Amino acid sequence: MESIVTSLPEMTVVFLGHVDHGKSTLIGRLLYDTGQVPADRVDFARARSAEQGRNLEFAYLLDGLEEEQEQGITIDFTQTGFTTSGRRFILADAPGHREFLKNMLSGASRAEAAVLVIDAAEGVQEQSRRHGYLLTLLGVKQLAVVVNKMDLVGWDERIFRSIAQEYQAFLASIGFAAQNVIPAAAHTGDNIAVRSARIKWYQGPTLLEQLERFQPAARKEFPLRMPVQDIYRSGKRRLLAGRVETGALTAGQTITIWPTREQTTVKSVERWPETGVTQILTGQNAALEFTDPLFAERGMVITSPDSSPSVSRAFYARVVWLGRQPLVPGQRYKLKVGFQETAAWMESLNRVIDTGSLREVPPECVPAGFIAEGLIMTDQPVIFDVFDENPAMGRFVLVDGYQITGGGVITMPAEKYQTGDFWQERSKLLYPTQGPVTKEDRRGRNQHHSLVLWLTGLSGAGKSTIAHNLEEHLFRDGYQVYVLDGDNVRLGLNQDLGFSANDRKENIRRVAEVARLFVDAGVIVLVAFISPYSEDRTLARNLFTAGEFVEIYVKCPLLVCETRDPKGLYQKARHKELYQFTGLDDAYQEPEHPDIVLETDKLTVEECVEKVISQINLEFKAIR
């Protein structure tokens, strides 16, 4: 029997609705009437119901928490298997109370269809509208509405038609539609698994028939995304554990881990208690061992080398706010994307929508139950995908204190949003300040001019060695001097950047700005960076006034650099363990008019230092 069941096509259907409108009872009755509840579970539900002086409560066939049974509401998100002759379903019972937003979002996040339940006696509630709106945010395309508890309104067709018309009109206003609106009574079983004799005026499908009318969504192939949940040690082995949200991962596969962008190979795949596993698929949990001891921590994301997520401190998003206090622009909250956590705030509000009336209100704050659209900024860079491109990495929640107060989807990466006027408008609010102590004052105190010596060249050419020898010489001679080295900066200030062309540009931009601050402080700063692109070096030079920027080309043939290979990087690049490596599979643009050229295949380190010192002294001896 099991082999037959598991071979059937499967889809997830989420049940939503306002508190106490009967979702759990509806699912419980469906399982009971189709004989898919174990006898011991039925006995337990009967005994529990009897203790409370009730007949069989079908919701007790699902609600597993004692608090749920006592309060009569669903707190946790539960999943239940259900089969028909041609389909296997996962029925997800999502809590309706707004305090359990996270659980409700979890229940709906992977659904391919939804059943929204409305109490016939209470009619359409604000939460009914909110849940419909949430379904559109989560990308659920198929919906059926069940008007439950028709027995409480005497099976009145006019009441049913009024509710159906009101809710379909609401759905139409947000670009959505229900396939069917079904009158039913879960407590009595009418139109659940069997057609009701008491609702003869209704000719549409029962709930069971409607489930079979839902079609599994076309399976889209998403790229590999595996957020790291934890790191474990097993003897001498170091294992990264997590769930493959999209894609697949195989032993022997090359992966990239974000945000460091380090690459390595999957040495082995572990899935307890299975043995001999070589591949994990979407939705499966596993632990991975890599061939290299790369740095990793909770929240990082594993991908394939050819599919990059976005990494940014800003993105455009749509947020559903359910906090006790309004969401206020600039107010800091905790943002969670996968296992990533960082402080975040709403930088700007573009739209605020009342989900009850669907009217826009002034974008000053976001009251509970409203929808907001705008720019979110974070303290730390966040790894994500745009929701429409990969929903698994495009969702987030917001936490205020210890309460989950909002959830949303990422609709646009920062770089696209930044093409508008926002950053220009924002820059108008910034006013550089200048205190009474000037750059000239600091130079006078130090008794020397301040400038940047920018050493550029291939890896292995000798930039860092020359820079540190220069630093030692100048320091001994009484100069205020400091070295900014590529590796040191990337381990700190620029640890969120990789080695793509855009990231390299940003790497140089940040370093040039830091160097400018050093020069303003009256310090001689030595910058030892490959800085492979001439455009970036020109932009760096343009930050300084005449005489403050000295470009030093540390020139050395590629073959000599590769022979030195002090960090073993060329060897890794030759073996395809590193990609986009300057000089091999990424270009190095030689300076056309450098201020100083140091040919390190012909000159010793001491000779290079003397050459730089001699030229600096000639240029700045009057100031000295």
C-alpha positions in Angstrom: 0.0 0.0 0.0 2.8 2.5 0.9 4.4 2.1 -2.5 1.1 2.9 -4.2 0.5 6.0 -2.0 4.0 7.5 -2.4 3.9 7.0 -6.2 0.9 9.3 -6.5 1.4 12.9 -7.5 1.5 15.1 -4.4 0.6 18.7 -3.7 0.3 20.9 -0.6 -3.0 22.7 0.2 -3.2 25.2 3.1 -6.4 25.9 5.0 -6.7 29.5 6.2 -9.4 31.5 7.9 -10.4 33.7 10.8 -10.1 32.3 14.3 -12.8 29.8 15.2 -14.2 29.7 11.7 -13.7 25.9 11.6 -10.5 25.1 9.7 -9.3 22.2 11.9 -12.9 20.8 12.2 -13.2 20.9 8.4 -9.9 18.9 7.9 -10.7 16.5 10.8 -14.2 15.8 9.3 -12.7 15.2 5.8 -10.2 12.7 7.2 -12.8 11.0 9.4 -15.4 10.7 6.6 -12.8 9.2 4.2 -11.5 6.7 6.8 -8.0 8.2 7.0 -7.8 8.7 10.8 -6.1 5.9 12.9 -8.5 4.3 15.3 -6.4 5.2 18.3 -6.5 8.8 17.3 -10.3 8.7 17.0 -10.5 7.1 20.5 -8.2 9.8 21.9 -10.4 12.6 20.4 -13.6 11.0 21.7 -12.1 10.7 25.2 -10.8 14.2 25.1 -14.2 15.6 23.9 -16.1 13.6 26.5 -13.9 15.1 29.3 -15.2 18.5 28.2 -18.8 17.3 27.9 -18.8 17.4 24.1 -19.6 15.1 21.3 -16.7 14.1 19.1 -14.7 17.3 18.2 -13.2 16.6 14.8 -10.6 19.4 15.4 -9.1 17.1 18.1 -8.1 14.7 15.3 -5.5 17.4 14.3 -4.7 19.7 17.3 -1.9 18.1 19.1 -1.1 20.8 21.7 -3.0 20.8 25.0 -3.2 24.6 24.8 -5.0 24.2 21.4 -7.5 21.7 22.8 -8.3 23.9 25.8 -8.6 27.2 23.9 -10.2 25.8 20.8 -7.7 27.5 18.5 -4.9 26.3 16.3 -1.5 27.7 17.6 1.0 25.6 15.7 1.1 24.9 12.0 0.3 21.2 11.4 0.5 19.0 8.3 -1.6 16.0 7.6 -1.3 13.4 4.8 -4.4 12.7 2.8 -5.0 10.6 -0.3 -7.7 10.1 -2.9 -7.8 7.6 -5.7 -5.6 9.8 -7.9 -3.8 12.2 -5.7 -1.8 12.5 -2.5 -2.2 15.8 -0.5 -0.4 17.5 2.3 -3.2 19.4 4.2 -1.7 22.3 6.1 -3.7 23.7 8.9 -2.5 27.3 9.5 -3.4 29.2 12.6 -5.7 32.2 12.0 -4.9 34.4 15.0 -2.7 37.3 14.1 -0.3 36.5 17.0 0.8 33.4 15.2 1.8 35.0 11.9 5.1 33.1 11.7 3.3 29.8 11.9 0.6 30.9 9.4 3.3 32.0 6.9 5.2 28.7 7.4 2.0 26.8 6.6 1.2 28.8 3.4 4.7 29.3 2.1 5.0 26.1 0.2 1.3 25.6 -0.7 0.2 25.2 -4.3 -3.5 25.8 -3.5 -5.5 27.1 -0.6 -8.9 26.6 1.1 -10.1 29.7 2.9 -12.8 29.1 5.5 -15.5 31.7 6.4 -18.1 31.2 9.2 -21.6 31.7 7.7 -22.9 33.2 10.9 -20.0 35.8 11.2 -19.4 36.5 7.6 -16.3 38.0 6.0 -13.9 39.3 8.6 -10.9 41.5 8.4 -8.7 38.4 8.9 -10.5 36.8 6.0 -9.4 39.6 3.7 -5.9 39.7 5.2 -5.4 36.0 4.5 -6.5 36.4 1.0 -4.0 39.2 0.5 -1.3 37.1 2.1 -2.0 34.3 -0.4 -1.3 36.7 -3.3 2.0 37.7 -1.6 3.1 34.1 -1.2 2.3 33.3 -4.9 -0.6 30.9 -4.3 -2.6 30.8 -7.5 -5.4 28.3 -6.7 -8.1 29.1 -4.1 -11.4 27.7 -3.0 -13.6 29.3 -0.4 -15.7 27.3 2.1 -18.6 29.0 3.8 -18.7 26.8 6.9 -21.3 26.4 9.6 -24.3 26.7 7.2 -26.3 24.7 9.8 -26.1 27.8 12.2 -27.9 29.9 9.6 -30.6 27.4 8.7 -28.9 26.5 5.3 -30.0 29.9 4.1 -29.0 30.4 0.4 -29.3 34.2 0.6 -26.8 34.4 3.4 -24.4 32.2 1.4 -24.8 34.2 -1.8 -24.2 37.4 0.0 -20.9 36.1 1.6 -19.8 34.6 -1.7 -20.5 37.8 -3.6 -18.7 40.0 -1.0 -15.6 37.9 -0.9 -15.3 37.3 -4.6 -15.5 41.1 -5.1 -12.7 41.5 -2.6 -10.6 39.0 -4.4 -11.2 40.7 -7.7 -10.0 44.0 -6.2 -6.6 42.4 -5.5 -6.4 40.5 -8.8 -7.4 37.1 -7.4 -10.3 34.8 -7.8 -11.7 31.7 -6.1 -12.4 28.6 -8.3 -15.5 27.8 -6.2 -17.3 29.0 -3.1 -18.7 25.9 -1.3 -21.5 26.0 1.3 -20.7 23.4 4.0 -21.1 22.4 7.6 -18.0 20.6 8.9 -19.7 19.6 12.2 -22.5 17.6 10.3 -20.4 16.6 7.3 -22.5 18.4 4.7 -20.6 19.0 1.5 -17.3 17.8 3.0 -16.8 14.4 1.6 -20.4 13.7 0.7 -22.9 16.0 -1.1 -25.5 17.5 1.2 -29.1 16.7 0.9 -29.9 19.9 2.8 -28.3 22.2 0.4 -30.0 21.1 -2.8 -29.8 24.6 -4.2 -26.0 24.2 -4.6 -24.8 22.3 -7.6 -21.0 22.8 -7.3 -18.3 20.4 -6.0 -17.9 19.1 -2.4 -14.7 20.0 -0.6 -13.3 16.5 -1.5 -14.2 17.0 -5.2 -12.6 20.5 -5.1 -9.4 19.2 -3.8 -9.1 16.9 -6.8 -9.8 19.8 -9.1 -6.7 21.6 -7.9 -3.7 21.0 -10.2 -0.1 20.6 -9.0 1.9 23.6 -9.9 4.4 23.1 -12.8 7.7 22.2 -11.1 10.1 25.1 -11.7 13.8 24.3 -11.5 15.3 26.7 -9.0 19.1 27.0 -8.4 20.7 25.4 -5.3 20.0 27.2 -2.1 20.9 25.6 1.3 21.0 27.9 4.3 23.5 26.7 7.0 21.5 26.0 10.2 24.4 24.7 12.3 28.0 23.4 12.4 28.8 20.1 14.1 32.0 18.2 14.8 32.1 14.4 14.6 35.6 13.3 15.6 37.9 15.2 13.3 35.2 15.9 10.8 33.4 19.3 10.6 29.9 19.1 9.2 27.6 21.8 8.0 23.9 21.0 8.6 20.9 22.5 6.9 17.9 22.0 4.6 18.1 22.2 0.8 15.4 24.8 0.1 15.7 24.6 -3.7 17.8 22.7 -6.2 19.9 19.6 -5.4 23.3 18.8 -4.0 25.6 15.9 -4.8 28.8 14.6 -3.3 31.8 15.7 -5.4 30.0 18.9 -6.5 31.7 22.3 -6.3 29.8 24.8 -4.2 30.1 28.5 -3.2 29.3 29.6 0.4 27.9 33.1 0.8 28.7 35.9 1.8 32.4 35.0 1.8 32.1 33.5 -1.7 34.7 30.8 -0.9 34.5 27.7 -3.1 35.1 24.1 -2.2 34.0 20.6 -3.0 31.4 18.5 -1.2 33.4 15.6 0.2 30.4 13.6 1.6 26.7 13.9 2.3 25.2 12.6 5.5 21.5 11.9 6.2 20.8 10.1 9.5 19.9 7.3 9.8 20.5 6.6 6.1 23.9 5.4 4.8 25.6 5.7 1.5 23.7 8.8 0.5 25.3 10.8 -2.3 22.6 13.3 -3.2 20.1 15.5 -1.3 17.1 17.1 -3.0 14.8 20.0 -2.4 13.2 19.8 1.0 15.7 17.3 2.5 17.9 17.9 5.5 21.5 16.8 5.5 25.0 17.4 6.8 27.9 18.2 4.5 31.6 17.6 4.8 33.9 19.7 2.5 37.3 19.0 1.2 38.6 22.4 2.4 38.3 23.8 6.0 36.5 27.0 4.9 35.0 29.5 7.3 31.3 29.0 7.9 28.6 29.9 10.5 24.9 29.8 11.0 23.0 31.9 8.4 25.4 31.5 5.5 24.0 30.1 2.3 25.4 27.4 0.0 24.9 27.7 -3.7 26.3 26.4 -7.0 29.2 28.6 -8.4 27.1 29.6 -11.5 24.1 30.9 -9.5 24.6 33.9 -7.3 22.1 35.3 -4.8 21.9 39.0 -4.0 23.9 40.3 -1.0 23.0 43.7 0.1 22.1 46.0 3.1 19.1 47.3 1.3 16.1 45.9 -0.6 12.6 46.9 -1.7 9.9 44.8 0.0 6.2 44.3 0.7 5.5 43.9 4.5 2.4 42.6 6.3 2.5 44.3 9.8 0.8 42.7 12.8 2.6 44.4 15.7 0.9 45.8 18.7 2.5 49.1 17.9 2.6 50.6 14.4 5.7 50.1 12.3 7.5 53.4 12.2 10.2 54.4 9.6 13.6 54.4 11.2 12.5 52.2 14.1 14.9 49.2 14.4 13.6 45.7 14.4 15.2 42.3 14.0 15.0 40.8 10.5 15.2 37.1 9.8 15.8 35.6 6.4 16.4 31.9 6.6 18.8 31.6 9.5 20.2 35.1 9.1 19.4 37.7 11.7 20.3 41.4 11.7 18.9 44.7 12.8 16.8 46.4 10.2 14.5 49.4 9.7 12.1 50.8 7.1 14.1 53.5 5.4 11.2 54.8 3.4 7.5 54.0 3.0 6.1 54.3 -0.6 2.7 52.8 0.0 0.6 51.8 3.0 -2.6 49.8 2.3 -5.5 49.2 4.7 -6.3 45.5 4.1 -9.8 46.0 5.4 -10.8 48.6 2.9 -7.9 48.1 0.4 -7.5 51.9 0.4 -4.1 53.6 0.5 -3.4 55.8 3.6 -0.7 58.4 4.1 2.6 56.6 4.4 3.6 57.9 7.8 3.5 54.6 9.7 2.0 51.1 9.3 -0.8 50.2 11.8 -1.5 46.5 12.7 -3.1 44.6 9.8 -1.9 47.0 7.1 0.4 46.3 4.2 3.4 48.4 3.5 5.8 48.8 0.5 9.1 50.5 0.8 12.9 50.2 1.2 14.3 48.2 4.1 17.9 48.7 5.2 19.9 46.4 7.5 22.9 46.6 9.8 24.6 43.6 8.1 24.5 42.4 4.5 21.6 40.0 3.9 21.7 37.1 1.4 18.5 36.8 -0.5 16.7 36.2 -3.8 13.8 38.3 -5.2 10.6 36.4 -4.2 9.3 36.1 -7.8 12.5 34.5 -8.9 13.0 32.1 -5.9 10.4 32.3 -3.1 12.4 30.1 -0.7 15.0 32.9 -0.2 12.7 35.8 -0.8 10.7 35.8 2.4 11.5 37.4 5.8 9.9 38.1 9.2 10.4 41.1 11.5 10.7 40.8 15.2 10.1 43.5 17.8 11.5 42.4 21.2 10.6 38.7 21.4 7.4 38.9 19.3 7.2 38.3 15.5 5.4 41.4 14.3 5.6 41.3 10.6 6.4 39.2 7.5 7.0 40.0 3.9 8.6 39.3 0.6 11.5 40.9 -1.2 10.3 42.4 -4.5 13.4 44.2 -5.8 17.1 44.2 -5.1 18.8 47.4 -3.9 20.7 48.1 -7.0 17.6 48.4 -9.1 15.9 50.5 -6.5 18.9 52.7 -6.3 18.6 53.6 -9.9 15.8 56.0 -9.0 16.0 59.3 -7.2 16.1 57.8 -3.6 19.8 57.9 -3.1 20.1 61.4 -4.7 17.4 62.7 -2.4 18.9 61.0 0.6 22.3 62.6 -0.2 20.7 66.0 0.0 20.0 65.3 3.7 23.7 64.8 4.5 25.9 67.7 5.4 29.7 67.1 5.8 31.2 68.9 8.8 34.6 70.5 9.3 35.9 71.2 12.8 38.4 73.9 13.7 41.4 71.4 13.3 42.2 71.2 9.6 44.3 68.8 7.5 47.0 71.4 7.3 47.1 71.6 11.1 47.5 67.9 11.4 50.3 67.9 8.8 52.0 70.7 10.8 51.8 68.7 14.0 53.2 65.7 12.2 55.8 67.8 10.4 55.3 66.1 7.1 52.9 66.0 4.2 50.1 63.4 4.1 49.4 61.3 1.0 48.5 57.9 -0.3 51.0 55.6 -1.9 48.8 53.2 -4.0 50.7 50.0 -4.8 49.0 48.0 -7.6 50.1 44.8 -9.3 49.5 41.1 -9.7 49.3 38.7 -6.8 52.8 37.7 -5.9 54.4 40.8 -7.4 55.5 42.0 -4.0 53.1 44.8 -3.1 52.6 43.9 0.6 56.3 43.1 1.2 57.3 46.5 -0.3 54.5 48.3 1.6 55.5 46.9 5.0 59.2 47.6 4.4 58.3 51.2 3.3 56.2 51.5 6.5 59.1 50.4 8.7 61.5 52.8 7.0 59.2 55.8 7.2 58.1 55.0 10.7 61.8 54.9 11.9 62.3 58.2 10.2 59.5 59.9 12.2 56.6 59.7 9.8 53.0 58.9 10.8 52.3 56.0 8.4 50.0 53.0 8.1 49.5 50.1 5.6 46.1 49.1 4.2 46.6 45.5 2.9 44.1 43.8 0.7 43.7 40.6 2.7 43.5 42.4 6.0 40.7 44.7 4.7 38.8 41.9 3.2 38.8 40.0 6.5 37.2 43.0 8.2 35.7 46.0 6.5 35.0 44.2 3.2 34.2 40.7 4.4 30.8 40.9 2.7 32.4 41.3 -0.8 33.5 38.6 -3.2 35.6 38.8 -6.3 33.1 39.6 -9.1 33.8 42.7 -11.2 31.2 44.7 -9.2 32.5 43.5 -5.9 36.0 44.4 -6.8 34.9 47.9 -7.8 33.2 48.3 -4.4 36.2 46.9 -2.7 38.4 49.6 -4.2 35.9 52.3 -3.7 35.7 51.6 0.1 39.5 51.4 0.4 39.9 54.7 -1.4 37.5 56.4 0.9 39.3 55.0 4.0 42.6 56.2 2.5 41.1 59.7 2.0 40.3 59.8 5.7 43.9 58.8 6.6 45.2 61.6 4.4 42.8 64.0 6.0 44.2 62.9 9.4 47.7 63.8 8.3 48.9 60.3 7.8 50.9 58.7 5.0 48.8 55.6 4.0 50.2 52.8 1.9 47.5 50.9 0.0 48.6 47.4 -1.2 45.8 46.1 -3.4 45.8 44.3 -6.8 43.2 46.9 -7.9 43.1 45.3 -11.4 40.9 47.9 -13.2 42.3 51.2 -14.4 38.9 52.9 -14.1 38.7 52.1 -10.3 42.3 53.4 -9.8 41.3 56.6 -11.6 38.2 57.1 -9.4 40.4 56.6 -6.4 42.9 59.2 -7.6 40.1 61.7 -8.2 39.3 61.7 -4.5 42.6 63.5 -3.8 44.1 66.8 -4.6 47.3 67.3 -6.5 50.3 65.6 -4.9 48.2 63.5 -2.5 48.0 60.3 -4.7 51.0 58.4 -5.9 50.3 55.4 -8.1 53.1 52.8 -7.8 53.0 50.0 -10.4 54.6 46.9 -8.8 55.5 45.3 -12.1 56.3 41.6 -12.3 55.8 39.0 -15.1 53.0 36.6 -14.5 55.3 33.6 -14.7 57.5 35.0 -12.0 54.5 35.8 -9.8 53.2 32.3 -10.3 56.6 30.8 -9.4 56.5 32.7 -6.2 52.9 32.0 -5.4 53.3 32.8 -1.7 49.6 32.0 -0.9 49.2 29.1 -3.2 46.5 30.9 -5.1 47.8 30.4 -8.6 47.9 26.7 -8.0 44.3 26.6 -6.8 43.2 28.7 -9.8 45.0 26.4 -12.2 43.1 23.5 -10.6 39.8 25.3 -10.9 39.5 25.6 -7.1 39.4 29.4 -7.5 37.5 31.4 -10.2 37.9 34.9 -11.6 41.6 35.0 -10.5 43.4 38.1 -11.7 46.0 37.3 -14.4 44.5 34.0 -15.3 40.7 34.1 -15.9 40.3 37.7 -15.0 42.1 40.7 -16.6 44.7 43.0 -15.0 44.8 46.4 -16.7 48.3 47.8 -16.4 48.6 51.4 -15.4 49.3 53.6 -18.4 51.0 56.5 -16.6 52.1 55.3 -13.1 54.0 57.8 -10.9 56.5 55.1 -10.0 57.3 51.7 -11.6 59.0 49.0 -9.5 60.1 46.0 -11.5 60.4 43.4 -8.8 61.8 40.7 -11.0 64.9 42.9 -11.4 65.0 44.9 -8.2 65.4 43.7 -4.6 63.0 44.8 -1.9 65.6 47.2 -0.5 66.1 48.8 -3.9 62.4 49.2 -4.4 62.1 50.9 -1.0 65.0 53.2 -1.8 63.5 54.2 -5.2 60.2 55.1 -3.6 61.8 57.0 -0.7 64.1 59.0 -3.1 61.2 60.1 -5.3 59.0 61.0 -2.3 61.8 63.0 -0.7 62.4 64.9 -3.9 58.7 65.7 -4.2 58.0 66.7 -0.6 61.4 67.8 0.9 60.2 71.4 1.2 57.3 70.3 3.3 59.5 68.0 5.4 
